[in-house]
Amino acid sequence: MGSTSNDSQSESREEPLWLPSGESPAISSAMFTAGVLGNLIALALLVRRWRGDSGRRNSISLFHVLVTELVLTDLLGTCLISPVVLASYARNRTLVALGPERRVCTYFAFSMTFFSLATMLMLFAMALERYLAIGHPYFYQRRVTRRSGLAVLPTVYIASLLFCSLPLLDHWKYAQYSPGTWCFIGHKQTTYLRLYATLLLLLIIAVLACNFSVILNLIRMHRRGRRSRCGPSLGSSHGRAERASTAEETDHLILLAIMTITFAVCSLPFTIFAYMNENSSRKEKWDLQALRFLSINSIIDPWVFAILRPPVLRLLRSVLCCRVSLRTQEVTQASCSTQSNASKQIDL
């Protein structure tokens, strides 16, 4: 009896039922408002693009199909997770105390892991699509279609559901973190916690590798475009089409790169938290900071898409390519003049 009472008292100390005094829902409310507003704006811009391009054949790219699925995922995650936190503040009770048998805490932790993994898998699908489109165009034209892009979302959801359901099948308990409005994988499940963090880290590395390969292929396309300028005038229309395609691919790369960097920065505190000791993480308050950073990603992604409209992307592309163009302009002119002089000597 004594040991049972001690265990219950220690458990109650670890997981309080009431929120600490002075806790304000201002940050959670601001995050929820910004997330919903940003996702709705991004979704409206995508719907407008789909309606404007619906009359033209093959105008809706697979990349924008994947972006739409990413925005829908972020919007669904924000609407299913943030209201639970606001309800906790409204009732001044922790997630463990909101429902019987820790159901609200389990729901919140499962939703956090599910939507974080689904977002990263969607970014990986976008990076892989760009890698195949630029690096393997013949395979991309024959095998990859918009219909396959529509199958990405259910595939990502099924994979995330299977991986994130492992704690539920093994009857592991999710842990409640300070101040009681967050639940996530506990440090007692060290194996699964580090496996989850390692999976996110590997996906980030894979996305960066795909983006790096796309950058190298775009540089090759840019060099081919410079050489085509020295050719005959009959190929001018083909050169203009190739430069327009390179510009569009560069815009997609800038958008994907910023989203990838955002997720990498937001998931870095969680990776550090996963490999820290439980006592040190609570002492340094890494648990709360890591979970907040992980949830911020779904708020920033739609705003990135909403802000980086085509005029802004053209401005960024011009700034990034300005120095390269200035450096290569003289080389291009010199090579063209050399080729013209050589051709004149051959004619003589």
C-alpha positions as CSV (number, residue, x, y, z in Angstrom):
1,M,0.0,0.0,0.0
2,G,2.8,2.4,0.8
3,S,4.6,1.8,-2.4
4,T,1.4,2.2,-4.4
5,S,0.6,5.5,-2.8
6,N,4.1,6.7,-3.4
7,D,3.9,5.7,-7.1
8,S,0.6,7.5,-7.4
9,Q,2.0,10.6,-5.7
10,S,5.0,10.7,-7.9
11,E,2.9,10.2,-11.0
12,S,0.7,13.1,-9.9
13,R,3.7,15.3,-9.4
14,E,5.0,14.4,-12.8
15,E,1.7,15.0,-14.6
16,P,-0.3,17.8,-12.9
17,L,-4.0,18.2,-13.6
18,W,-4.2,22.0,-13.4
19,L,-2.3,24.6,-15.3
20,P,0.3,26.7,-13.5
21,S,-0.9,30.2,-12.5
22,G,0.0,33.0,-14.9
23,E,-0.1,30.8,-18.1
24,S,-1.5,32.8,-21.0
25,P,-3.0,31.4,-24.2
26,A,-1.7,34.4,-26.2
27,I,1.1,32.5,-28.0
28,S,-1.1,29.5,-28.8
29,S,-3.9,31.8,-30.1
30,A,-1.5,33.7,-32.3
31,M,0.0,30.5,-33.7
32,F,-3.5,29.1,-34.4
33,T,-4.7,32.3,-36.1
34,A,-1.5,32.7,-38.2
35,G,-1.7,29.0,-39.2
36,V,-5.3,29.0,-40.3
37,L,-5.1,32.4,-42.0
38,G,-1.9,31.5,-43.9
39,N,-3.1,28.2,-45.0
40,L,-6.4,29.7,-46.2
41,I,-4.6,32.4,-48.2
42,A,-2.2,29.9,-49.8
43,L,-5.2,27.6,-50.6
44,A,-7.1,30.5,-52.2
45,L,-4.1,31.4,-54.3
46,L,-3.7,27.8,-55.4
47,V,-7.4,27.5,-56.3
48,R,-7.1,30.7,-58.3
49,R,-4.2,29.3,-60.2
50,W,-6.0,26.0,-60.8
51,R,-9.1,27.9,-62.2
52,G,-6.9,30.2,-64.3
53,D,-4.9,27.3,-65.8
54,S,-7.8,24.9,-66.2
55,G,-8.5,26.0,-69.8
56,R,-5.0,25.4,-70.9
57,R,-3.8,21.9,-71.7
58,N,-1.1,20.5,-69.4
59,S,-0.7,23.8,-67.6
60,I,-1.3,22.6,-64.0
61,S,2.1,21.1,-63.0
62,L,2.6,18.2,-60.7
63,F,4.7,20.4,-58.5
64,H,1.7,22.6,-57.8
65,V,-0.5,19.5,-57.1
66,L,2.0,18.5,-54.4
67,V,2.1,22.0,-53.0
68,T,-1.7,21.9,-52.7
69,E,-1.5,18.6,-50.9
70,L,1.1,20.1,-48.5
71,V,-1.1,23.1,-47.8
72,L,-4.1,20.9,-47.1
73,T,-2.0,18.8,-44.7
74,D,-0.8,21.8,-42.8
75,L,-4.3,23.2,-42.6
76,L,-5.7,19.9,-41.4
77,G,-3.0,19.6,-38.7
78,T,-3.5,23.1,-37.5
79,C,-7.3,22.7,-37.2
80,L,-7.0,19.3,-35.4
81,I,-4.2,20.2,-32.9
82,S,-4.4,23.8,-31.9
83,P,-8.1,23.8,-30.6
84,V,-7.1,21.2,-28.0
85,V,-4.5,23.6,-26.6
86,L,-7.0,26.4,-26.5
87,A,-9.5,24.2,-24.8
88,S,-6.9,23.4,-22.2
89,Y,-6.3,27.0,-21.5
90,A,-10.0,27.8,-21.4
91,R,-10.7,25.1,-18.8
92,N,-7.4,25.7,-16.9
93,R,-6.7,22.0,-17.0
94,T,-3.9,20.0,-18.5
95,L,-4.4,17.6,-21.4
96,V,-4.2,14.6,-19.1
97,A,-7.2,16.0,-17.1
98,L,-9.3,16.9,-20.1
99,G,-10.4,13.3,-20.9
100,P,-10.6,9.9,-19.2
101,E,-7.6,7.5,-19.5
102,R,-5.3,10.1,-21.0
103,R,-7.2,10.1,-24.3
104,V,-6.8,13.7,-25.0
105,C,-3.1,13.5,-24.3
106,T,-2.8,10.5,-26.6
107,Y,-4.8,12.1,-29.3
108,F,-2.6,15.3,-29.2
109,A,0.7,13.4,-29.2
110,F,-0.4,11.1,-32.0
111,S,-1.6,14.1,-34.1
112,M,1.7,15.9,-33.6
113,T,3.8,13.0,-34.7
114,F,1.5,12.1,-37.6
115,F,1.3,15.6,-39.2
116,S,5.0,16.4,-38.6
117,L,6.1,13.2,-40.4
118,A,3.5,13.7,-43.1
119,T,4.7,17.2,-43.8
120,M,8.3,16.0,-44.1
121,L,7.2,13.2,-46.4
122,M,5.4,15.7,-48.6
123,L,8.5,17.9,-48.8
124,F,10.5,14.8,-49.8
125,A,7.9,14.0,-52.5
126,M,8.2,17.5,-53.9
127,A,12.0,17.3,-53.9
128,L,12.0,13.9,-55.6
129,E,9.6,15.2,-58.2
130,R,12.0,18.1,-59.0
131,Y,14.9,15.7,-59.1
132,L,13.2,13.4,-61.6
133,A,11.9,16.3,-63.7
134,I,15.3,17.9,-64.1
135,G,17.7,15.0,-63.8
136,H,15.7,12.3,-65.6
137,P,13.3,14.1,-68.0
138,Y,12.6,11.1,-70.2
139,F,11.6,8.9,-67.3
140,Y,9.6,11.8,-65.9
141,Q,7.7,12.4,-69.1
142,R,6.8,8.7,-69.5
143,R,6.2,7.5,-66.0
144,V,5.2,10.5,-63.8
145,T,1.8,12.1,-64.3
146,R,-0.5,14.3,-62.3
147,R,-2.6,11.2,-61.5
148,S,0.4,9.8,-59.7
149,G,0.7,13.1,-57.8
150,L,-2.9,12.7,-56.5
151,A,-1.9,9.3,-55.1
152,V,1.0,10.8,-53.1
153,L,-1.3,12.2,-50.4
154,P,-3.0,8.9,-49.4
155,T,0.3,7.1,-49.6
156,V,2.0,9.6,-47.3
157,Y,-0.9,9.4,-44.9
158,I,-0.9,5.6,-44.8
159,A,2.9,5.5,-44.2
160,S,2.7,8.1,-41.5
161,L,-0.3,6.3,-39.9
162,L,1.6,3.0,-39.7
163,F,4.8,4.5,-38.3
164,C,3.1,6.7,-35.8
165,S,0.7,4.0,-34.6
166,L,3.6,1.9,-33.1
167,P,3.3,3.5,-29.6
168,L,-0.4,2.7,-29.6
169,L,0.1,-0.9,-30.5
170,D,2.7,-1.4,-27.9
171,H,0.7,0.3,-25.2
172,W,3.3,3.0,-24.6
173,K,2.2,6.1,-22.8
174,Y,2.8,9.5,-24.2
175,A,4.4,12.0,-21.9
176,Q,2.8,15.4,-20.9
177,Y,5.2,18.3,-21.0
178,S,5.2,21.6,-19.2
179,P,3.0,23.6,-18.8
180,G,0.6,20.8,-19.4
181,T,-0.7,21.8,-22.8
182,W,1.6,19.6,-24.8
183,C,1.9,15.8,-25.1
184,F,4.5,14.0,-27.1
185,I,6.7,10.9,-27.2
186,G,8.2,10.5,-23.7
187,H,11.9,10.1,-22.9
188,K,11.0,6.7,-21.4
189,Q,10.4,5.5,-25.0
190,T,14.0,6.4,-25.9
191,T,14.2,3.9,-28.8
192,Y,11.1,5.1,-30.6
193,L,11.8,8.8,-29.8
194,R,15.3,8.6,-31.4
195,L,14.0,6.5,-34.2
196,Y,11.4,9.2,-35.0
197,A,14.0,12.0,-34.8
198,T,16.5,10.0,-36.9
199,L,13.8,9.4,-39.6
200,L,13.1,13.2,-39.8
201,L,16.8,13.9,-40.0
202,L,17.3,11.3,-42.8
203,L,14.4,12.8,-44.8
204,I,15.9,16.3,-44.5
205,I,19.2,15.0,-45.8
206,A,17.5,13.3,-48.7
207,V,15.6,16.5,-49.6
208,L,18.8,18.5,-49.4
209,A,20.6,15.9,-51.7
210,C,17.7,16.1,-54.2
211,N,17.9,19.9,-54.2
212,F,21.6,19.9,-54.6
213,S,21.3,17.6,-57.6
214,V,18.6,19.9,-59.1
215,I,21.0,22.9,-58.6
216,L,23.8,21.1,-60.6
217,N,21.4,20.3,-63.4
218,L,20.1,23.8,-63.6
219,I,23.7,25.1,-63.9
220,R,24.2,22.7,-66.8
221,M,21.0,23.9,-68.4
222,H,22.2,27.5,-68.0
223,R,25.5,26.7,-69.6
224,R,23.8,25.0,-72.5
225,G,21.7,28.1,-72.9
226,R,24.8,30.3,-73.1
227,R,26.3,28.1,-75.8
228,S,23.0,28.2,-77.8
229,R,23.3,32.0,-78.0
230,C,26.4,31.6,-80.2
231,G,24.6,29.3,-82.6
232,P,22.5,30.2,-85.7
233,S,19.4,32.3,-85.4
234,L,17.2,29.3,-86.4
235,G,17.5,28.0,-82.9
236,S,16.5,31.2,-81.2
237,S,13.0,30.0,-80.4
238,H,14.3,26.8,-78.9
239,G,16.7,28.8,-76.8
240,R,14.0,31.1,-75.5
241,A,11.9,28.1,-74.6
242,E,14.8,26.5,-72.8
243,R,15.5,29.7,-70.9
244,A,11.9,30.0,-69.9
245,S,11.9,26.4,-68.7
246,T,15.1,27.0,-66.7
247,A,13.5,30.1,-65.1
248,E,10.4,28.1,-64.1
249,E,12.5,25.3,-62.6
250,T,14.6,27.9,-60.7
251,D,11.4,29.4,-59.2
252,H,10.3,25.9,-58.0
253,L,13.7,25.3,-56.6
254,I,13.7,28.6,-54.6
255,L,10.3,27.8,-53.1
256,L,11.2,24.2,-52.2
257,A,14.6,25.2,-50.8
258,I,13.1,27.8,-48.5
259,M,10.5,25.3,-47.3
260,T,13.2,22.7,-46.7
261,I,15.4,25.2,-44.7
262,T,12.4,26.2,-42.7
263,F,11.6,22.6,-41.7
264,A,15.3,21.8,-41.0
265,V,15.5,24.8,-38.6
266,C,12.2,23.9,-37.0
267,S,13.1,20.3,-36.5
268,L,16.6,20.8,-35.3
269,P,15.6,21.6,-31.6
270,F,13.5,18.4,-31.6
271,T,16.5,16.4,-32.8
272,I,18.6,17.8,-30.0
273,F,15.8,17.2,-27.5
274,A,15.5,13.5,-28.7
275,Y,19.1,12.8,-27.9
276,M,19.3,14.7,-24.7
277,N,18.9,13.3,-21.2
278,E,15.4,13.7,-19.7
279,N,16.6,15.7,-16.7
280,S,18.8,18.0,-18.7
281,S,16.1,18.6,-21.3
282,R,13.6,19.6,-18.7
283,K,16.1,21.8,-16.9
284,E,17.0,23.7,-20.1
285,K,13.3,23.7,-21.2
286,W,14.3,22.1,-24.5
287,D,11.0,20.0,-24.4
288,L,8.7,23.0,-24.7
289,Q,11.0,24.9,-27.2
290,A,11.4,21.8,-29.4
291,L,7.6,21.1,-29.6
292,R,6.9,24.7,-30.3
293,F,9.4,24.8,-33.1
294,L,8.1,21.6,-34.6
295,S,4.6,23.0,-34.7
296,I,5.7,26.4,-36.1
297,N,6.6,24.7,-39.4
298,S,3.0,24.2,-40.5
299,I,2.4,27.9,-39.9
300,I,5.4,29.1,-41.9
301,D,5.0,26.9,-45.0
302,P,1.8,28.5,-46.3
303,W,3.1,32.0,-45.7
304,V,6.2,31.2,-47.6
305,F,4.0,30.2,-50.6
306,A,1.8,33.2,-50.2
307,I,4.6,35.7,-50.0
308,L,6.8,34.1,-52.7
309,R,4.5,35.0,-55.6
310,P,5.8,34.9,-59.2
311,P,7.0,38.6,-59.1
312,V,8.9,38.0,-55.9
313,L,10.4,34.8,-57.3
314,R,11.5,36.7,-60.4
315,L,13.2,39.3,-58.2
316,L,15.0,36.6,-56.1
317,R,16.0,34.8,-59.3
318,S,17.4,38.0,-60.8
319,V,19.3,38.8,-57.6
320,L,20.7,35.2,-57.4
321,C,21.6,35.1,-61.1
322,C,22.8,38.6,-61.5
323,R,26.4,38.0,-60.6
324,V,26.6,34.8,-62.6
325,S,25.2,36.6,-65.6
326,L,27.6,39.5,-65.3
327,R,30.6,37.2,-64.9
328,T,29.6,35.0,-67.8
329,Q,28.5,37.7,-70.2
330,E,32.1,38.7,-71.2
331,V,33.0,35.0,-71.5
332,T,30.0,34.4,-73.7
333,Q,30.8,37.3,-75.9
334,A,34.5,36.3,-76.2
335,S,33.6,32.7,-77.1
336,C,31.1,33.9,-79.7
337,S,33.7,36.3,-81.2
338,T,36.3,33.6,-81.3
339,Q,33.9,31.2,-83.0
340,S,32.9,33.9,-85.6
341,N,36.6,34.7,-86.3
342,A,37.4,31.0,-86.7
343,S,34.5,30.6,-89.2
344,K,35.7,33.6,-91.2
345,Q,39.2,32.2,-91.5
346,I,37.7,28.9,-92.6
347,D,35.7,30.6,-95.3
348,L,38.7,32.5,-96.5
